[in-house]
Each structure stands twice: as C-alpha cells, then as structure tokens.
C-alpha cells in the first residue's frame, strides 16, 4: 500500500527576508512556560518573581552557549577542520546536557549574588525545566532529528501514533524510531510526578525536588539515548550522554543520602523561605 507523506514545513512564517522556524517558536514557547510557572511558584515560596526573570536573562544565553560548546568539544576534530561551522547552530549541534550544566552554574552564581537559597531556587525551577524539555523535543520533531534507527511503518502504527507523527518520521522514504517522542513523554510524566511529590507537605526536603529531577531525567535519558542515531560518543562503545546520565544519577543519590544525614535537618521544601532568609535576600538586593 502506498501512503502519501507530507512532511511539516519547518518554516512557521516569514517576515520579509526573515524566516521564523517552528523550532525557534517551540523553544521560545517552552522557555516562556517555564519562566511563568517558576515565577508563580517563587512567589508562593516567599521569593519575588522578578528574581526568576533576572536570572533567566543571565542563564538562558549562557545555557545556549554551553549547549553549543558541549557539542563542539565532543566533535572537536570536525570543527577544527571546519572552524567556520562552529557558530553555525542553524545546521544543528545543540546538546541539552551542556545547556543544563552551563545554566545550572549561572543559577548558582546568581543566587549567591542575590543571597537566595540555591537549593530552594533549583527546586522551584526543576519541574518547569522538565516541562520545557518535554515541549522543546517537539522542535526536534519538526526538524526530523533526535530520532532512532530505521523501523517499519507497521511498527509505528502498532504504537498507535497519530498519522502526522508517522508521516514526519518518514525521512527520505525511510521510517525512523520517534525517540524524540519517548523523551518528551518521559519528561512530561516526570513533570507530573515531581509536582505531585512537591506539593505533599513535609515529604521532600529542600533540594530533593531538584535531585528527583536529576534522577528522573538521567534514568530516562540513559535508555532513550541508546536508541538514537545522532549520539556523541565518548569511546566506541559508550555514548557521552549515557555516561553522563550514570554519573548524574549516582551523584544525585549520594548527595541525597549525605544531605539527609545533616543536623539540624534540611528544611522541607513546603516551608518556603525562613524569616532569616527573607531578611538576607532583602539585604542582598535592597533595590527590590
């Protein structure tokens, strides 16, 4: 049986000579959602929402630089031979782990500067970042990237996928495993699970929401990465993202255990800012 396959146009719209890609629109929407939800949650915990906006103005550009730098470093041979391609991000080459690392370091610097508890801020951001990742993977879908190996159409039909996804997974006449979808759904499920746990009073201590994010995402990424065909490789038998996922998963467990041994105990996330922390935050940022 022959099927008419119509791939989605990656160009959302044009403004004169400027072409706006769906990938950029989707990423921008994901960022907006994450910032909006984080502002609302910050206010519930005694922080001003403006802190989130100010943080984003620093963290987002640095995260994009980190995502590109991470990719370039692990493909250094190619980019040394083609230095003109280092800045050509429109040709692909953004690694989310690089963005998370660079963005995380920026958040650490920012919270120190403002006198805000770093673990509380990470707990506020964590589920919303995961939701943004779930949304952002659909940019990969539009670009027909971040997919797995060759599969048959019948394989995709057995997954009960809508026709538009099946068609978009047809690239040059070959169907591919929609690993972008697996990661998007895993991230979306993680967002729901983490919100459920975070809202339970006196369940997770401060920092454990962020650690749950690390555990959840790294676990799923390890297995999904093994299906992808565009991985960065550390050695011939080990993918970079899989190795980093293992390191992050173990590190999160160790940090969780160590922090649970502290005395006095780490406050619960549900408690929000303490009076002393509110005073410290205000003195560190008096213009607010």
C-alpha positions as CSV (number, residue, x, y, z in Angstrom):
1,X,0.0,0.0,0.0
2,X,1.3,3.4,-0.9
3,X,1.0,6.3,1.5
4,X,1.2,10.0,0.7
5,X,3.8,11.5,3.0
6,X,3.8,15.2,3.6
7,X,6.5,16.5,6.0
8,X,5.7,19.5,8.1
9,X,7.3,22.7,6.8
10,X,10.0,23.8,9.3
11,X,9.3,27.4,8.5
12,X,6.5,28.8,10.7
13,X,6.2,32.1,8.9
14,X,8.3,34.8,7.1
15,X,8.8,38.4,7.9
16,X,10.2,39.8,4.6
17,X,13.6,38.0,4.2
18,X,13.5,36.7,7.7
19,X,12.3,33.1,8.1
20,X,11.0,32.1,11.5
21,X,11.4,28.4,12.1
22,X,9.0,26.3,14.1
23,X,11.9,25.0,16.1
24,X,12.6,28.5,17.5
25,X,8.9,29.2,18.1
26,X,8.6,25.9,20.1
27,X,11.7,26.6,22.1
28,X,10.6,30.1,22.9
29,X,7.2,28.8,24.0
30,X,8.8,26.2,26.2
31,X,11.0,28.9,27.9
32,X,8.1,31.2,28.4
33,X,6.1,28.5,30.1
34,X,9.0,27.5,32.4
35,X,9.6,31.1,33.4
36,X,5.9,31.9,34.0
37,X,5.4,28.8,36.2
38,X,8.6,29.4,38.1
39,X,7.6,33.0,38.8
40,X,4.3,31.8,40.3
41,X,6.0,29.1,42.4
42,X,8.7,31.5,43.6
43,X,6.1,33.9,44.9
44,X,4.4,31.1,46.8
45,X,7.7,30.4,48.5
46,X,8.4,33.9,49.5
47,X,10.6,35.0,46.7
48,X,9.9,37.8,44.2
49,X,9.0,36.7,40.7
50,X,11.4,39.3,39.3
51,X,14.3,37.2,40.6
52,X,13.3,34.5,38.1
53,X,13.2,37.0,35.2
54,X,16.6,38.5,36.2
55,X,18.0,35.0,36.5
56,X,16.7,34.0,33.1
57,X,18.3,37.0,31.4
58,X,21.7,35.6,32.5
59,X,21.1,31.9,32.4
60,X,19.4,31.5,29.0
61,X,22.1,32.9,26.8
62,X,24.8,31.2,28.8
63,X,22.9,27.9,28.6
64,X,22.7,28.2,24.8
65,X,26.4,28.9,24.7
66,X,27.1,25.9,26.9
67,X,24.9,23.7,24.9
68,X,26.8,24.6,21.7
69,X,30.2,24.4,23.4
70,X,29.5,21.0,24.8
71,X,28.6,19.7,21.3
72,X,31.6,21.3,19.6
73,X,34.0,19.9,22.2
74,X,32.9,16.3,21.6
75,X,33.1,16.8,17.8
76,X,36.3,18.8,18.0
77,X,38.0,17.0,15.2
78,X,35.3,18.1,12.7
79,X,35.2,21.7,14.0
80,X,39.0,22.1,13.9
81,X,38.9,21.2,10.2
82,X,35.8,23.4,9.7
83,X,36.1,26.3,12.1
84,X,33.5,28.3,10.1
85,X,30.9,25.9,11.3
86,X,31.5,26.5,15.0
87,X,28.9,29.2,15.1
88,X,26.5,27.7,12.6
89,X,23.9,26.4,15.0
90,X,21.3,26.5,12.3
91,X,23.0,23.4,11.0
92,X,22.3,21.6,14.2
93,X,24.5,20.7,17.2
94,X,22.9,21.8,20.5
95,X,23.4,19.4,23.4
96,X,20.9,19.8,26.2
97,X,23.3,18.5,28.9
98,X,25.7,21.3,28.1
99,X,22.9,23.8,28.4
100,X,21.8,22.3,31.8
101,X,25.3,22.4,33.1
102,X,26.0,26.0,32.0
103,X,22.6,27.2,33.1
104,X,23.0,25.5,36.4
105,X,26.3,27.2,37.1
106,X,24.8,30.5,36.2
107,X,21.9,29.9,38.6
108,X,24.4,29.1,41.3
109,X,26.3,32.4,40.7
110,X,23.1,34.4,40.6
111,X,21.7,33.0,43.8
112,X,24.9,33.7,45.6
113,X,24.9,37.3,44.3
114,X,21.3,37.8,45.4
115,X,21.5,35.9,48.7
116,X,18.9,33.4,47.7
117,X,19.0,29.8,48.8
118,X,20.3,27.9,45.8
119,X,18.5,24.6,46.6
120,X,15.2,26.3,47.0
121,X,15.6,28.0,43.6
122,X,16.6,24.7,42.0
123,X,13.5,23.1,43.5
124,X,11.3,25.8,42.0
125,X,12.9,25.5,38.6
126,X,13.3,21.8,38.3
127,X,9.8,20.5,37.2
128,X,9.3,23.5,35.0
129,X,12.6,22.9,33.2
130,X,11.5,19.3,32.7
131,X,8.2,20.5,31.2
132,X,10.2,22.9,28.9
133,X,12.3,19.9,27.8
134,X,9.1,18.0,27.0
135,X,7.8,20.8,24.9
136,X,11.2,21.5,23.3
137,X,11.5,18.0,21.9
138,X,8.7,18.8,19.5
139,X,11.1,21.2,17.9
140,X,13.3,18.2,17.1
141,X,10.2,16.5,15.7
142,X,9.6,19.4,13.3
143,X,13.2,19.3,12.2
144,X,13.1,15.5,11.8
145,X,16.0,15.0,14.2
146,X,16.8,13.3,17.5
147,X,15.3,10.1,16.2
148,X,16.3,6.5,16.5
149,X,17.1,3.8,13.9
150,X,15.1,2.6,10.9
151,X,11.8,1.0,11.6
152,X,8.8,-0.1,9.6
153,X,5.6,1.8,9.2
154,X,3.7,-1.1,10.8
155,X,6.0,-0.7,13.9
156,X,4.9,3.0,14.2
157,X,1.3,2.1,13.6
158,X,1.4,-0.5,16.4
159,X,2.4,2.3,18.8
160,X,-1.0,3.9,18.0
161,X,0.7,7.1,16.9
162,X,-1.4,9.8,15.0
163,X,-0.8,10.0,11.3
164,X,1.1,13.3,11.4
165,X,3.8,11.8,13.6
166,X,4.1,8.7,11.5
167,X,4.4,10.9,8.4
168,X,7.0,13.1,10.0
169,X,9.1,10.1,10.9
170,X,9.4,9.3,7.2
171,X,12.7,10.9,6.1
172,X,13.7,10.4,2.5
173,X,11.5,7.4,2.2
174,X,12.7,5.7,5.4
175,X,10.7,5.5,8.7
176,X,12.6,6.1,12.0
177,X,12.0,5.4,15.6
178,X,10.5,8.5,17.3
179,X,12.8,8.8,20.2
180,X,12.0,12.5,20.5
181,X,8.5,11.4,21.5
182,X,9.8,8.9,24.1
183,X,11.8,11.6,25.8
184,X,9.0,14.2,25.6
185,X,6.5,11.8,27.2
186,X,9.1,10.7,29.8
187,X,9.7,14.3,30.7
188,X,6.0,15.2,30.8
189,X,5.4,12.3,33.1
190,X,8.3,13.4,35.3
191,X,6.8,16.9,35.5
192,X,3.5,15.5,36.8
193,X,5.2,13.1,39.2
194,X,7.5,15.8,40.6
195,X,4.7,18.3,41.0
196,X,2.7,15.6,42.9
197,X,5.6,14.9,45.2
198,X,6.5,18.6,45.7
199,X,3.0,19.5,46.8
200,X,3.0,16.9,49.5
201,X,3.6,18.7,52.8
202,X,6.7,17.6,54.7
203,X,7.7,15.0,52.2
204,X,10.7,16.3,50.3
205,X,13.3,18.4,52.0
206,X,14.8,21.4,50.2
207,X,17.0,20.3,47.3
208,X,15.3,16.9,46.9
209,X,12.9,18.2,44.3
210,X,15.9,19.1,42.1
211,X,17.6,15.8,42.9
212,X,14.4,14.0,41.9
213,X,14.6,15.8,38.6
214,X,18.2,14.7,38.1
215,X,17.3,11.1,38.9
216,X,14.2,11.0,36.7
217,X,15.7,12.7,33.6
218,X,19.1,10.9,33.7
219,X,17.4,7.5,34.1
220,X,15.2,8.0,31.1
221,X,17.9,9.7,29.0
222,X,20.2,6.7,29.5
223,X,17.9,4.3,27.9
224,X,16.5,6.6,25.2
225,X,19.9,7.7,24.2
226,X,20.8,4.1,23.4
227,X,18.1,4.2,20.7
228,X,19.3,7.4,19.0
229,X,21.4,7.5,15.9
230,X,22.9,11.0,16.4
231,X,24.7,10.5,19.7
232,X,28.0,12.0,20.6
233,X,30.4,9.2,21.5
234,X,32.9,9.1,24.4
235,X,34.6,5.9,23.1
236,X,33.5,3.4,20.5
237,X,31.1,1.6,22.9
238,X,30.0,4.4,25.2
239,X,27.8,7.4,24.3
240,X,28.6,10.7,26.1
241,X,25.0,11.3,27.3
242,X,24.7,7.8,28.7
243,X,28.0,8.1,30.6
244,X,26.9,11.5,32.0
245,X,23.5,10.1,32.9
246,X,25.1,7.4,35.0
247,X,27.4,9.9,36.8
248,X,24.5,12.3,37.5
249,X,22.2,9.5,38.7
250,X,24.8,8.2,41.2
251,X,25.8,11.7,42.3
252,X,22.2,12.6,43.0
253,X,21.7,9.5,45.1
254,X,24.9,10.2,47.1
255,X,24.0,13.9,47.6
256,X,20.5,13.0,48.7
257,X,21.9,10.5,51.3
258,X,24.5,12.9,52.6
259,X,22.1,15.8,53.0
260,X,19.7,13.6,54.9
261,X,22.4,13.0,57.5
262,X,22.8,16.7,58.3
263,X,21.9,18.0,61.7
264,X,20.0,20.2,62.1
265,X,17.9,18.7,59.3
266,X,17.5,20.5,56.0
267,X,14.1,22.3,56.0
268,X,11.2,20.9,54.0
269,X,10.5,22.4,50.6
270,X,6.9,23.1,51.6
271,X,8.1,25.5,54.3
272,X,9.5,28.1,51.8
273,X,11.8,30.9,52.9
274,X,12.6,31.2,56.6
275,X,12.4,34.7,58.2
276,X,16.2,34.8,58.3
277,X,16.4,34.0,54.7
278,X,13.8,36.7,53.8
279,X,15.9,39.2,55.6
280,X,19.1,38.0,54.0
281,X,17.6,38.2,50.5
282,X,16.2,41.7,51.1
283,X,19.6,43.0,52.3
284,X,21.5,41.4,49.4
285,X,19.1,43.1,46.9
286,X,17.8,46.2,48.6
287,X,16.6,47.9,45.5
288,X,13.8,45.4,45.3
